[in-house]
Amino acid sequence: MQTEILFTVEEAPEGGYVARALGQGIFVQADTLPELREQVRDAVSCHFESGDKPRLIRLHFVRDEVLAA
């Protein structure tokens, strides 16, 4: 059983957020951060059997900024 699962979270180009689990086939989209958190919890619950479900879900927010020189 893994104790933690890590998701990378990015702002979607069309608005909202997308989250992808590293090392797992889990992908979710939502319009707001509270919705995203709920979607991630639900996806993890559906993806794992109850005994194999990670105890911690970590969200790593990734944001690119482009600066003009």
N, C-alpha and C positions, 0 to 999 in steps of 0.2 A: 504494500500500500504506500503510495506517495503521500507525503504530509502536506504538500503545497503544489498549486498549479499557478502558472504565470501567464497572464494575458497582456499583450501589447494593445494599447488603446490609441487610436488616431482620430482626428476630426475627418469626417468624410467630405469629399469635394462638393457633394450636393447638399451638404448640411447634416447635422447629427454626428454620430460616432460609430466606429466599427472597432470590434475587439476580436483578436485572434489568440488562441491558446498555443503556446510554444510546445511542440512535441505531441500535440493532440489534434484531432480533426474537428475542432470546435471554432465556430465563427458566428458572431452575433452583430446585429445592427440595432440602433435605437436613436430616437430624436433627441433625448435628454440624458444627462448623466444618471439621474435616479432610475429611469427606464433601463438604461444600459446595465446598471448594477443588478436589477431584477432579472433581466434577460440572461446575464452571465450566471447567476446563481441557478436559474432554472435549467440552463444548458448543461451545467456541470452535474446537476442532479440527474438529468436524463441520460447523460453520457456514461456515468459510472454506476456500477452496482453499489448498493448501500454500504457494503463492507470495504469497498475499494475507493470510495469517494474521498478526495483530499480534504483535510481539515481546514486549510487556509486557501483562499483565493487572493492572489496578488494582482493588482492592476498597475501596469507600468505605462504612464502617459508619455507618448512620443509626439513631439511637435517640431516641425521644421520652420525656421525663419530665414528669409532671404533678405540680405541687406545690399543696397546698391553701393558701389565703391565710390 
